Amino acid sequence: MNGHIHNTDDRRELQMARSMCWHCQSEMAGEYFCDRCVKVQPVSKDLDYFTCFGLPRRLVIDTQVLESKFYELSRAFHPDFYQNKSDAEQSISLGNSAMLNTAYRTLRDPIQRAEYLLDLEAGSVKDIRTSPPADLFEEILELQETLDEFRESDRTSEHAARLRTKLHTDRTNLEERQRDMEARLQQLFSRWDALQDRGEATEQARAERTLILKDMRNILSNRTYVKNIVNDLVATIA
Amino acid sequence: MARIVGIDLGTTNSLVAYMDKGTPRVISTRHERAMVPSVVALTDNGLIVGDPAKEHLTRNPERTVYSVKRFMGKSLADVQGELAYFPYTLTEKGGVIRIQLGEKSYSPPQISAMILKELKLRAEAFLGESITKAVITVPAYFNDSQRQATKDAGMIAGLEVLRIINEPTAASLAYGLQKKTQGTIAVYDLGGGTFDISILKLKNGIFEVLATNGDTHLGGDDFDQLIADLLLKEIRAQQGLDLSTHSDHMQAVRLEAERAKIRLSEELKITVTLDLPDGQGRFTRELTRDQLEGLCSPLVERSLGPCRLALKDSGLNPTDIDEVVLVGGSTRMPLVRQRVQALFGKQPHCELNPDEVVALGAAVQADILSGGTTDMLLLDVTPLSLGIETMGGVMSSLIRRNTTIPASAKEMFTTYVDGQTGVDIHILQGERELAKDNRSLARFRLKVPPLPAGVPRIEVTFLIDANGILNVMAKDMRTGETQSIEVKPSYGLSDQEVERMIEDSFKFAADDVSARKVIEARLDAGALITTTEKSLADGGHLVSAEEVAKIRTALSALASAKEGTDPRAIRGRMADLEQAAKGLTVAMLDDSLKQGLQGKKISDVT
């Protein structure tokens, strides 16, 4: 059964190694439990969160299905049910549970889900924007000045009251921007899913795919930037 | 698998519970109520715990420790503001508080261990078996140091702590088991010293905590203190007497304040009475519920802030909560009920005894761990964000608060300068931006092979286990070697210190050992009496009347020895009874063989 171990392809070798039960060494067909000795198996680090939950790699998902699958896998992995098992099984249970909780948290939230998918598809790390998006440049520069002025002002003064009113307006505007971006993301999500559903391998499909990923990445990082600014603003005027 | 008990280690009272055929029950006997006051006193006859120790609060205040839970996992600096309220002496050693009792000083986990031992003995006497494993509850908002201190206390008491479980979630298990509830519930838990709010989703046996928040320094003790302060101020104004120099009277005032608070949950007006020192007469005063509520209202309001934050973190509005459950003795106060009802817009549930429900839930969790209950599963969260200190003294968050546990985060570390052999890591817990404003959990030094700057790759895994306790592992990504990490807790006992305390606890537990011998002898005697009486009833006709009389004499001798405290006397009378009943045993065995009951074991007929 370990005839393939000598394969020179490292990745393949690793996969073969993982497809054996750590306990009884028999070949694994089951997902998380060995068919023969029924021992829990460590979830492979290469397994993406979508596959883990048995979901297609889509951006609009049925959260009810996600939740019930999460509960099902929690029952399979949680350390509570491994108290009487060996140290090795307890350790696998702990690792799998921690992984499962991270996976669920990531996929449950539409933004984190999209960021994660971008990571998978484009191998990107999260883009951390340090300067304002172009279309918001002026607005944000002005806002930063108002914020600085407010921080230095005497909070009881009339001037501070005026600044506060202005900041409230800015906040409302920025939150509206954030909602706009989320709506545009939602459209991109649907386009992505439709493209995946069609499963075409044409040049045109490939181009569209690249374009969607690029747009998504831009809007996601702009949204994060705006969100951080809003948080800062809220904390300052609170 | 050996039985696992559930323990509620409370600020003012502690309880132990077990699972009896699918139903959790608290352990109490005819002579002892279920609640053991969390009080330890040093008397001329050694250390005592519970109700008898509580009597020493006014008699012997400097040597009677109460509310020790407030000091778990804390340094002296953390509790500076309230030192004046405690009559016993607190010192510090290595970041851990020490409580002076006579010649010796004890860490809070050691004092807690004494309470745990008392509960352990009670459970053993009641269940007739040795108890070595337990689930212990802590406030949901306890940080890592406080959880670790609780685990240490269990170890010192000779208990393997299989799980540290949060009090409000424990309560939800007991509540969910009984009510078969589905939907979203909020558990409002106001105990003797701590406050927690947890919001859970209950669905098909899964208890998923959505968010938790709280205040580890808000509880019944604080209400008592407000009333006591009022009384002390009035006594000073009216009688020109400063009771703060009389620690025995200070305790009397505190106890009277507590009693007044409890009575005002039922009555609208009461009279407070206090004897003054040195025969200076007596202080009396009327206190109305309105006055009490005026006094306590700011504290009750303070509990609502965490409730709002928990709602916000779970992304819910008060109207999304289907049921509100009240836990903890302080929720008996009508004002608390009103404020909670106003916030959530619905009548809170308080059918389960708020003093017992946490211990009952711990017993349910114990049953889950031992494999008895398989349809329920609790998915709890970590109450505080976990992170590390980065350049500039800023905290970088690795695991956010309200993340479902077990939870893990990985972080890669490297070096700044060539040949650097170590990287210092400072682990923090809290929600503030700057490292110094958060709780320091531990510091450790990663060992790094001397290489050019930036070449080493050490991956550190921070894992919060199902107890909410942090585990740290490091792996050199270049060599694949894992390294064990010596984590020095900032406010806790080191492993060696805990080891030593376990040893100590055996040393000065000579009394415990003899107490245990008595308990065990009594249990064995009870079993022998029961089986002998059964044998007499079933096979008395097989032996002479004289022999029956001899057995009866030995039986009553054993019964009276069993009432005494000498284990050797009990064992001696047991041997006498076995000797006296030998003829009966043989006769019954012969009889059963005659009747062809070979299948029966000897033990079944003796």
Interface residues (C-beta under 8 A of the other chain):
Chain A: Y71 S74 R75 H78 P79 D80 F81 Q83 N84 L94 G95 S97 A98 M99 N101 T102 Y104 R105
Chain B: M1 L162 R163 K203 N204 I206 E208 Q365 I368 L369 S370 G371 T374 L377 L378 L379 T403 T404 I405 P406 A407 S408 L463 D465 A466
